[in-house]
Amino acid sequence: MSSVISDLIKASTDEQISSADFRSYFISKINEIARDYSIDVVDEVSMEICWHGDRTRLPKKQYLLIKYLIENNDRIVRRSELLSKIWGDDIIVGERTIDVHIRKIRKRFTNIPIVTRKGIGYIWQKN
């Protein structure tokens, strides 16, 4: 995924994309990647995704979990990293909080490619 991010940065400088337009450009590129997984990260403001054509609004933490796992696809993301990136360092929650949110996501979306790596974390893995 780091190569995707470096490609985005390179493309933004090559195409002279302003900082104001970079956010939209970045989200469109994330959507391109996500389409490979039948997910479309639709709108950060409304926290909606499109899963196999069905548009769904998610609670903020579930949306951010899916988005972060997509951005780091095919890489195991440790629970501690998810806690830090999604909840921040100021909030004290247990690692099982993530498990609960992942369970709710799996219940809502069948066949979502979130794979548990027991004792480590999660990976967004295309079959």
Secondary structure in CASP SS format (residue, H / E / C, confidence):
PFRMAT SS
TARGET T0000
AUTHOR 0000-0000-0000
METHOD secondary structure of the structure
MODEL  1
M C 1.00
S H 1.00
S H 1.00
V H 1.00
I H 1.00
S H 1.00
D H 1.00
L H 1.00
I H 1.00
K H 1.00
A H 1.00
S H 1.00
T H 1.00
D H 1.00
E C 1.00
Q C 1.00
I C 1.00
S C 1.00
S H 1.00
A H 1.00
D H 1.00
F H 1.00
R H 1.00
S H 1.00
Y H 1.00
F H 1.00
I H 1.00
S H 1.00
K H 1.00
I H 1.00
N H 1.00
E H 1.00
I H 1.00
A H 1.00
R H 1.00
D C 1.00
Y C 1.00
S C 1.00
I E 1.00
D E 1.00
V E 1.00
V E 1.00
D E 1.00
E C 1.00
V C 1.00
S C 1.00
M C 1.00
E E 1.00
I E 1.00
C E 1.00
W E 1.00
H C 1.00
G C 1.00
D E 1.00
R E 1.00
T E 1.00
R E 1.00
L C 1.00
P C 1.00
K H 1.00
K H 1.00
Q H 1.00
Y H 1.00
L H 1.00
L H 1.00
I H 1.00
K H 1.00
Y H 1.00
L H 1.00
I H 1.00
E H 1.00
N C 1.00
N C 1.00
D C 1.00
R C 1.00
I C 1.00
V E 1.00
R E 1.00
R H 1.00
S H 1.00
E H 1.00
L H 1.00
L H 1.00
S H 1.00
K H 1.00
I H 1.00
W H 1.00
G C 1.00
D C 1.00
D C 1.00
I C 1.00
I C 1.00
V C 1.00
G C 1.00
E C 1.00
R H 1.00
T H 1.00
I H 1.00
D H 1.00
V H 1.00
H H 1.00
I H 1.00
R H 1.00
K H 1.00
I H 1.00
R H 1.00
K H 1.00
R H 1.00
F C 1.00
T C 1.00
N C 1.00
I C 1.00
P C 1.00
I E 1.00
V E 1.00
T E 1.00
R E 1.00
K C 1.00
G C 1.00
I C 1.00
G E 1.00
Y E 1.00
I E 1.00
W E 1.00
Q C 1.00
K C 1.00
N C 1.00
END
